């Protein structure tokens, strides 16, 4: 009987030791768990409808955590794009900014100049497996500020020219070629702009929402120098671009063209992003807009001194300069932006294009995009899409860019709307902008 009591005490003691050991192991494992914070916003960066904003990120997180035991990625859901800058600023103020995060285009220059983001040049230099040439150069360069790489591109969209094929057919006009010019655009706009209901004013128009910045892109011009120290508003290519927009506007005989005119099929052309192209070519959004006419997209028309180029916008991702997990943050950033498998998923779960050349120019991309379109709809080729992105125009990155371009846009709109002399008005704007930039 005494032996049984001894055995019980031994077993109870062993059980207690095992429980204590198990508890210690759990506590140690918890202590060893590394949490990387990821900053993202809900919805599309391109301001089009999307229901899948978390799917791709969740896939990336699941894969990263599986490949890195003891590491957990955490993000806050429900932060809208329009609230993201304020949300991030609050995190920054209390020193709790995410380790890896999305960077809005309007925030990039500010973050770079204030040291919010880590300089990635050293990480890139010592990563022998990392090849920047795999990215489209336009997308990759968007993440540079002052010659330093502060962010990597995640998703990109070029601007294309929307063409109302039904209206052109009605007017006996052939679809323009991919290498069409300003002269071609003007001739078509001149032909289609007319009064169709006999009330004495035009109600069918050539183009909507094509502005001076679009024209500068395709005329080989620049608006500012790369350092943000001066504007080029007296440059021949920019002056010519503003005059060209005036000529197009004059075709409308004083009538203001609005979005509803285009939606109703009464306008031949309108610039739109690749994201809008994908959204409004697919169900159910296709039946909500542009359902009463056939349409397609081509390149932008080339100016007299330029090429068929357009603006390219890119969603960037960066690493906090104060992260305590530099290597893990770099690996997660690479997974999101550099992995071909995940970048291919952008075409399934978002409306933008991959920033990797091999992915966007692949036949798989064309197949994925075709899945969401009706049979017979033309899918933009990977080769053409790749060329438009690779050769596309990107905004210069300097601290005062947002304010400077807003000032320039306002003044040039005033020149066009109030019939001011272009050459002399742009000389005044040049002085105004340069004084502002050099303050």
C-alpha positions as a printed Julia matrix, in Angstrom:
439×3 Matrix{Float64}:
   0.0    0.0     0.0
   2.87   2.32    0.92
   4.55   1.6    -2.41
   1.39   2.6    -4.29
   1.34   5.97   -2.52
   5.0    6.51   -3.4
   4.33   5.67   -7.06
   1.37   8.09   -7.11
   3.51  10.86   -5.72
   6.18  10.14   -8.32
   3.68  10.15  -11.18
   2.04  13.32   -9.91
   5.45  14.92   -9.66
   6.36  13.84  -13.19
   3.03  15.09  -14.52
   3.58  18.44  -12.86
   7.07  18.64  -14.34
   5.74  17.81  -17.8
   3.01  20.45  -17.5
   5.54  23.01  -16.36
   7.86  22.08  -19.22
   5.0   22.3   -21.73
   3.98  25.68  -20.36
   7.58  26.87  -20.59
   7.82  25.69  -24.19
   4.59  27.52  -25.1
   5.76  30.68  -23.37
   9.15  30.51  -25.09
   7.55  29.91  -28.48
   5.34  32.93  -27.92
   8.34  34.98  -26.96
  10.14  33.88  -30.11
   7.22  34.69  -32.46
   8.08  37.66  -34.66
   5.24  39.87  -35.83
   5.71  41.94  -38.97
   3.18  44.74  -39.38
   1.91  45.34  -42.92
   0.18  48.58  -43.9
  -2.46  48.43  -46.63
  -5.74  50.03  -47.63
  -8.99  48.45  -48.74
 -10.12  48.58  -52.34
  -8.41  49.59  -55.56
  -5.61  52.11  -55.86
  -7.08  53.0   -59.26
 -10.5   54.07  -57.92
 -12.48  51.33  -59.62
 -14.77  48.76  -58.02
 -13.11  45.66  -56.59
 -14.23  42.9   -54.23
 -10.91  41.07  -53.97
  -8.53  43.53  -52.36
  -7.49  41.14  -49.57
  -7.31  37.87  -51.51
  -3.85  38.34  -53.01
  -2.38  39.78  -49.82
  -3.79  36.89  -47.76
  -2.26  34.42  -50.2
   1.12  36.1   -49.9
   0.91  36.15  -46.11
  -0.03  32.46  -45.89
   2.88  31.52  -48.11
   5.36  33.73  -46.25
   4.33  32.42  -42.85
   4.6   28.82  -44.09
   8.13  29.51  -45.34
   9.11  31.37  -42.16
   7.97  29.42  -39.07
   7.67  31.67  -36.04
   6.88  34.75  -38.14
   3.39  36.24  -38.31
   2.21  39.03  -40.64
  -0.44  41.33  -39.18
  -2.45  44.01  -40.95
  -5.45  46.19  -40.16
  -8.42  45.61  -42.44
 -10.99  48.21  -43.34
  -8.71  51.24  -43.88
 -10.09  53.0   -46.96
  -7.75  54.53  -49.51
  -9.06  58.03  -48.78
  -8.32  57.5   -45.06
  -4.99  55.72  -45.49
  -2.68  58.76  -45.36
  -4.27  59.99  -42.14
  -4.2   56.47  -40.63
  -0.51  56.12  -41.49
   0.32  59.57  -40.11
  -1.25  58.66  -36.78
   0.86  55.5   -36.65
   3.95  57.52  -37.52
   3.31  60.06  -34.76
   3.34  57.37  -32.06
   6.27  55.45  -33.59
   4.18  52.43  -34.59
   4.33  52.59  -38.36
   4.16  49.23  -40.21
   7.35  47.38  -41.12
   6.23  47.03  -44.75
   3.54  49.21  -46.28
   1.79  50.46  -49.38
   2.76  53.99  -50.4
   0.25  56.26  -52.1
   1.66  58.33  -54.96
   0.7   61.53  -53.14
   2.72  60.45  -50.07
   5.87  59.05  -51.67
   7.82  62.31  -52.08
   7.0   63.43  -48.56
   7.89  60.08  -46.98
  11.17  59.9   -48.9
  12.25  63.43  -48.02
  11.4   62.96  -44.33
  13.25  59.66  -43.94
  10.13  57.59  -43.26
  11.19  54.84  -45.67
  14.35  52.77  -45.62
  16.96  53.3   -48.32
  16.75  50.03  -50.25
  19.98  50.42  -52.24
  22.1   48.47  -49.76
  19.54  45.65  -49.51
  19.37  45.44  -53.3
  23.17  45.51  -53.61
  23.78  42.61  -51.25
  20.95  40.43  -52.59
  22.67  38.55  -55.41
  19.39  36.94  -56.53
  17.61  40.28  -57.0
  17.59  41.66  -60.56
  15.97  45.1   -60.97
  15.92  44.6   -64.75
  13.02  42.17  -64.32
  10.79  45.14  -63.52
   9.47  47.56  -66.09
  11.9   50.45  -65.86
   9.09  53.02  -65.58
   7.59  51.19  -62.6
  10.94  50.63  -60.88
  12.06  54.25  -61.31
   8.84  55.5   -59.74
  10.25  54.26  -56.42
  13.34  56.51  -56.66
  13.8   59.84  -54.93
  16.97  61.87  -55.3
  18.65  58.94  -57.07
  17.92  56.55  -54.16
  15.56  53.56  -54.3
  13.07  53.93  -51.45
  10.28  51.64  -52.67
   9.56  48.77  -55.03
   6.65  48.68  -57.48
   3.72  46.37  -56.76
   1.13  47.12  -59.44
   0.99  49.51  -62.38
  -1.47  51.01  -64.86
  -0.77  52.92  -68.07
  -3.21  55.36  -69.65
  -4.8   54.2   -72.9
  -7.12  55.85  -75.41
 -10.72  54.64  -75.25
 -12.29  54.5   -78.74
 -16.03  54.43  -79.46
 -15.94  52.0   -82.38
 -19.68  52.28  -83.01
 -19.5   56.05  -83.52
 -16.5   55.77  -85.85
 -18.26  53.11  -87.92
 -21.38  55.29  -88.18
 -19.2   58.13  -89.5
 -17.34  55.86  -91.93
 -14.02  56.19  -90.1
 -11.55  53.33  -89.68
 -10.12  52.44  -86.28
  -6.8   54.31  -85.86
  -3.54  52.36  -85.97
  -1.37  51.92  -82.87
   1.1   54.46  -84.32
  -1.44  57.21  -84.98
  -0.63  60.89  -84.5
  -2.05  64.2   -83.25
  -2.89  65.0   -86.85
  -4.97  61.81  -87.12
  -6.8   62.55  -83.87
  -7.61  66.12  -84.88
  -8.89  65.04  -88.3
 -11.23  62.46  -86.75
 -12.45  64.88  -84.06
 -13.1   67.52  -86.71
 -15.17  65.08  -88.75
 -17.3   63.64  -85.94
 -18.04  66.91  -84.11
 -21.47  68.0   -85.35
 -25.05  68.95  -84.57
 -27.07  65.76  -85.01
 -30.48  66.96  -83.74
 -30.71  70.22  -85.67
 -30.84  72.62  -82.74
 -27.84  74.59  -83.97
 -25.25  73.44  -81.42
 -22.94  70.4   -81.51
 -24.11  67.35  -79.57
 -21.6   64.84  -80.93
 -17.94  65.38  -80.11
 -14.44  64.15  -80.8
 -12.81  63.79  -77.4
 -13.41  64.15  -73.66
 -10.99  64.49  -70.72
  -7.8   64.7   -72.8
  -5.64  67.42  -71.26
  -2.36  69.26  -71.71
  -0.43  66.79  -69.52
  -1.5   63.92  -71.8
  -0.32  65.92  -74.8
   3.05  66.74  -73.2
   3.67  63.02  -72.53
   3.17  62.11  -76.16
   5.1   65.1   -77.5
   8.41  64.18  -75.87
   8.17  66.95  -73.3
   8.77  67.29  -69.57
   6.96  69.6   -67.17
   9.68  69.84  -64.49
  13.31  68.84  -64.16
  14.02  65.71  -62.11
  15.25  67.68  -59.07
  12.22  69.92  -58.91
  14.2   73.12  -59.26
  12.55  74.49  -62.41
   9.66  74.05  -64.81
   9.78  73.82  -68.6
   6.7   75.86  -69.45
   8.43  77.79  -72.22
   9.84  74.65  -73.82
   8.67  74.31  -77.42
   7.18  70.84  -76.84
   5.08  71.97  -73.89
   3.93  75.16  -75.6
   2.95  73.17  -78.68
   1.0   70.73  -76.48
  -1.06  73.47  -74.84
  -1.81  75.01  -78.25
  -2.91  71.62  -79.55
  -5.38  71.22  -76.67
  -6.77  74.65  -77.51
  -7.29  73.59  -81.14
  -9.18  70.48  -80.02
 -11.32  72.51  -77.61
 -12.22  75.01  -80.34
 -13.85  72.23  -82.35
 -16.59  72.06  -79.69
 -17.76  75.6   -80.55
 -18.08  76.64  -76.92
 -19.94  73.53  -75.78
 -18.61  71.86  -72.62
 -18.21  68.12  -73.11
 -19.06  66.08  -69.99
 -18.81  62.45  -68.9
 -22.49  61.84  -69.66
 -21.9   62.72  -73.31
 -19.32  59.96  -73.52
 -21.4   57.46  -71.53
 -24.27  57.99  -73.95
 -22.05  57.18  -76.93
 -21.78  60.73  -78.28
 -17.98  61.12  -78.0
 -15.36  59.28  -80.07
 -12.35  59.28  -77.7
 -11.5   59.44  -74.01
  -8.28  58.57  -72.15
  -8.72  55.92  -69.46
  -6.47  53.74  -67.38
  -5.83  50.05  -67.93
  -7.73  49.47  -64.67
 -10.84  51.16  -66.09
 -10.44  49.19  -69.31
 -10.48  45.91  -67.36
 -13.34  46.97  -65.1
 -15.74  48.22  -67.75
 -15.03  45.4   -70.18
 -16.37  42.84  -67.7
 -19.7   41.89  -66.15
 -21.47  43.39  -64.2
 -19.78  46.78  -64.71
 -19.95  46.49  -68.47
 -23.75  46.8   -68.41
 -23.57  49.82  -66.1
 -21.46  51.89  -68.47
 -20.76  51.94  -72.2
 -23.25  49.14  -72.88
 -24.93  50.88  -75.83
 -21.87  50.96  -78.08
 -18.81  48.89  -78.94
 -15.47  50.18  -77.75
 -11.81  49.29  -77.5
  -8.49  50.81  -76.47
  -5.37  51.82  -78.35
  -2.25  53.84  -77.61
  -2.31  57.61  -77.2
  -1.64  59.66  -80.38
   1.96  60.77  -80.95
   2.79  64.47  -80.98
   4.95  66.05  -83.66
   8.08  65.65  -81.51
   7.14  62.55  -79.53
   5.75  59.03  -79.65
   2.65  57.02  -78.7
   3.39  57.35  -74.99
   1.23  58.06  -71.97
   1.34  58.46  -68.23
   2.11  55.34  -66.15
   1.02  55.21  -62.51
   2.45  52.7   -60.05
   1.44  51.54  -56.58
   4.6   51.32  -54.48
   5.57  49.43  -51.34
   8.34  50.36  -48.93
   9.99  49.39  -45.64
   9.95  51.54  -42.51
  13.31  53.12  -41.75
  12.76  52.15  -38.08
  11.88  48.48  -38.61
  13.59  46.06  -36.26
  13.28  43.21  -38.76
  15.07  44.5   -41.84
  15.84  41.15  -43.48
  12.35  39.68  -42.95
  10.77  42.91  -44.15
  12.93  42.77  -47.29
  11.95  39.16  -47.94
   8.25  39.96  -47.56
   8.56  43.03  -49.8
  10.25  40.9   -52.46
   7.55  38.23  -52.25
   4.85  40.81  -52.93
   6.61  42.67  -55.72
   9.13  40.28  -57.28
   7.58  36.8   -57.22
   6.17  35.83  -60.64
   3.5   33.51  -59.24
   2.04  36.2   -56.98
   2.46  38.91  -59.58
   0.45  36.8   -62.03
  -2.38  36.78  -59.48
  -2.68  40.56  -59.88
  -4.47  39.91  -63.16
  -6.94  37.64  -61.33
  -7.65  39.71  -58.22
  -6.97  43.31  -59.21
  -7.48  45.57  -62.23
  -3.89  46.72  -62.68
  -0.97  45.08  -64.42
   2.04  43.26  -63.02
   5.24  45.28  -62.67
   7.28  42.31  -63.95
   7.96  42.23  -67.69
   7.77  38.46  -68.01
   4.34  38.32  -66.35
   2.6   41.21  -68.14
   3.96  40.22  -71.56
   2.96  36.56  -71.18
   0.23  34.65  -72.98
  -1.06  33.62  -69.53
  -1.88  37.27  -68.83
  -3.94  37.45  -72.01
  -5.79  34.25  -71.08
  -6.63  35.51  -67.59
  -7.93  38.85  -68.89
  -9.95  37.08  -71.59
 -11.74  34.93  -68.97
 -13.62  37.98  -67.68
 -14.57  39.33  -71.08
 -17.28  38.32  -73.51
 -16.41  36.11  -76.42
 -15.3   38.22  -79.34
 -14.02  41.09  -77.2
 -10.5   42.09  -78.11
  -7.9   41.66  -75.37
  -4.96  44.04  -75.39
  -1.85  42.06  -76.25
   0.87  41.52  -73.68
   3.4   42.88  -76.14
   1.53  46.17  -76.63
   0.72  46.54  -72.93
   4.35  45.89  -72.05
   5.58  48.51  -74.52
   3.16  51.15  -73.23
   4.3   50.52  -69.65
   8.03  50.21  -70.34
   8.21  53.38  -72.43
   5.61  55.27  -70.42
   6.02  58.65  -68.81
   6.35  58.89  -65.02
   5.96  61.92  -62.79
   9.18  63.4   -61.39
   9.7   62.73  -57.69
  10.43  65.82  -55.63
   8.99  67.2   -52.4
   6.84  70.01  -53.81
   5.6   68.17  -56.9
   1.94  67.84  -55.85
   1.64  71.55  -55.1
   3.59  72.62  -58.21
   1.56  70.5   -60.65
  -1.71  71.67  -59.08
  -0.63  75.3   -59.56
   0.41  74.65  -63.15
  -2.81  72.79  -63.96
  -4.93  75.58  -62.54
  -3.08  78.28  -64.47
  -3.1   76.41  -67.79
  -6.82  75.67  -67.41
  -7.28  79.41  -66.92
  -5.26  80.13  -70.08
  -7.39  77.73  -72.13
 -10.78  78.7   -70.69
 -10.24  82.46  -70.9
  -8.62  82.51  -74.33
  -5.37  84.0   -73.11
  -2.3   84.19  -75.37
  -0.47  80.9   -74.84
   3.16  81.98  -75.34
   3.15  85.03  -73.09
   0.96  83.38  -70.44
   3.28  80.38  -70.22
   6.28  82.71  -69.8
   4.56  84.27  -66.8
   3.72  80.8   -65.46
   7.36  79.77  -65.9
   8.5   82.62  -63.64
   5.76  81.91  -61.09
   6.56  78.19  -60.87
  10.32  78.69  -60.71
   9.99  81.26  -57.93
   7.82  78.83  -56.01
  10.22  75.89  -56.49
  13.25  77.9   -55.4
  11.74  79.26  -52.2
